[in-house]
């Protein structure tokens, strides 16, 4: 039996999903041409297997890839429906197909070696990383950028999940308002412990993603998601007889104050959710993931170590922990919490806060718009829990569950 010689590279990317795809495109964009790069992933990524939504100013790099964008969005509660003007920002939807296609072009320009197999053990001696690959091959890399899903370093004080199902609906006649998106619609029935909302992202007046999302500790059943989505469709006044479900999307995103480990060893750097890119209080990930890719590419182009900055400031992670605790313990209700944020602040400030790019002065204004007493109680409880964490052994974090999918569905 012949054992293949190790593959020597400067950079190994473990996982080929969104984070790795954005990184390949960023390396190409910043003119990195002298690195030996390998991508190790058991799946060849292509097509529309996920959708990202994010906000920001118009961008010459991302705008050609967008499915749609909106200057106006709705936030609805049982009491009222509010139309928000996001100027100078816009809310945007990006499907995975164009991201994967651009990454494939970048990979060819960068002469990337693809290994279609799962990555196994990593051995980092401080000068290089040895990656054992599932097909028996060995990769020796100067740096490893690992975007595979990983649980937090330890259990959090609060752990929720953002879990969802969306239907891509095609209508027989003009049905959707393509000029505006529904960002959060809290008129959905609220779970006993958690928050739910629907949203609508229209690509045209006949085609839109209609989704039900729940922020809670446990997942629903397959039938539960379908029932919730059907209920939201009916709440919107959509006639099911004139609609066809073209695609189904499912997902689970961790919402936790547990710490992720962005650099588990000297030459291994984690990206995406495993690298802390998911905002604990909202589940939004794309903007931080995009920033990470750009920072790593700029560093490599300048000959520096490919280590991005923290995805969010420490003060934001603390505020997220307090907000999650207040929601989890029932101190504030989810619809009320977000309604007050948008009612008492410019929409642009709220969205930049959720992206982690506000100033301390703006954050004081954000905090002043929440209910004071429940937040004080949550802050005190979080502080006491942190002290207890220091005095007792850490508990392992539970694995992030896989999304619930129905038989024969895509998502």
Rosetta blueprint (number, residue, H / E / L):
1 X L
2 X L
3 X L
4 X L
5 X L
6 X L
7 X E
8 X E
9 X E
10 X E
11 X E
12 X E
13 X E
14 X E
15 X L
16 X L
17 X L
18 X H
19 X H
20 X H
21 X H
22 X H
23 X H
24 X H
25 X H
26 X H
27 X H
28 X H
29 X H
30 X L
31 X L
32 X L
33 X L
34 X L
35 X L
36 X L
37 X E
38 X E
39 X E
40 X E
41 X L
42 X L
43 X L
44 X L
45 X L
46 X L
47 X L
48 X L
49 X L
50 X L
51 X E
52 X E
53 X E
54 X E
55 X E
56 X E
57 X L
58 X L
59 X L
60 X L
61 X L
62 X L
63 X H
64 X H
65 X H
66 X L
67 X L
68 X E
69 X E
70 X E
71 X L
72 X E
73 X E
74 X E
75 X E
76 X E
77 X L
78 X L
79 X L
80 X L
81 X E
82 X E
83 X E
84 X E
85 X E
86 X L
87 X L
88 X L
89 X L
90 X E
91 X E
92 X E
93 X E
94 X E
95 X E
96 X H
97 X H
98 X H
99 X H
100 X H
101 X H
102 X H
103 X H
104 X H
105 X H
106 X H
107 X H
108 X H
109 X H
110 X H
111 X L
112 X L
113 X E
114 X E
115 X E
116 X L
117 X L
118 X L
119 X E
120 X E
121 X E
122 X E
123 X E
124 X E
125 X L
126 X L
127 X L
128 X L
129 X E
130 X E
131 X E
132 X E
133 X E
134 X L
135 X L
136 X L
137 X L
138 X E
139 X E
140 X E
141 X E
142 X E
143 X E
144 X E
145 X E
146 X E
147 X L
148 X L
149 X L
150 X L
151 X L
152 X L
153 X L
154 X L
155 X L
156 X L
157 X L
158 X L
159 X E
160 X E
161 X E
162 X E
163 X E
164 X E
165 X E
166 X E
167 X E
168 X E
169 X E
170 X E
171 X E
172 X L
173 X L
174 X L
175 X L
176 X L
177 X L
178 X L
179 X L
180 X E
181 X E
182 X E
183 X E
184 X E
185 X E
186 X L
187 X L
188 X L
189 X L
190 X L
191 X L
192 X L
193 X L
194 X L
195 X E
196 X E
197 X E
198 X E
199 X E
200 X E
201 X E
202 X E
203 X E
204 X E
205 X L
206 X L
207 X E
208 X E
209 X E
210 X E
211 X E
212 X E
213 X E
214 X E
215 X E
216 X E
217 X L
218 X L
219 X L
220 X L
221 X L
222 X H
223 X H
224 X H
225 X H
226 X H
227 X H
228 X H
229 X H
230 X H
231 X H
232 X H
233 X H
234 X H
235 X H
236 X L
237 X L
238 X L
239 X L
240 X H
241 X H
242 X H
243 X E
244 X E
245 X E
246 X E
247 X E
248 X E
249 X E
250 X E
251 X E
252 X E
253 X E
254 X E
255 X E
256 X E
257 X L
258 X L
259 X L
260 X L
261 X L
262 X L
263 X L
264 X L
265 X E
266 X L
267 X L
268 X E
269 X E
270 X E
271 X L
272 X H
273 X H
274 X H
275 X H
276 X L
277 X L
278 X L
279 X L
280 X L
281 X L
282 X L
283 X L
284 X L
285 X L
286 X H
287 X H
288 X H
289 X H
290 X H
291 X H
292 X H
293 X H
294 X H
295 X H
296 X H
297 X H
298 X H
299 X H
300 X H
301 X H
302 X L
303 X L
304 X L
305 X L
306 X L
307 X L
308 X L
309 X L
310 X L
311 X L
312 X L
313 X L
314 X H
315 X H
316 X H
317 X H
318 X H
319 X H
320 X H
321 X H
322 X H
323 X H
324 X H
325 X H
326 X H
327 X H
328 X H
329 X L
330 X L
331 X L
332 X L
333 X L
334 X H
335 X H
336 X H
337 X H
338 X H
339 X H
340 X H
341 X H
342 X H
343 X H
344 X H
345 X L
346 X L
347 X H
348 X H
349 X H
350 X H
351 X H
352 X H
353 X H
354 X H
355 X H
356 X L
357 X L
358 X L
359 X L
360 X H
361 X H
362 X H
363 X H
364 X H
365 X H
366 X H
367 X H
368 X H
369 X L
370 X L
371 X L
372 X H
373 X H
374 X H
375 X H
376 X H
377 X H
378 X H
379 X H
380 X H
381 X H
382 X H
383 X H
384 X H
385 X H
386 X H
387 X H
388 X H
389 X H
390 X H
391 X H
392 X L
393 X L
394 X L
395 X L
396 X L
397 X L
398 X L
399 X L
400 X L
401 X L
402 X L
403 X L
404 X L
405 X L
406 X L
407 X L
408 X L
409 X L
410 X L
411 X L
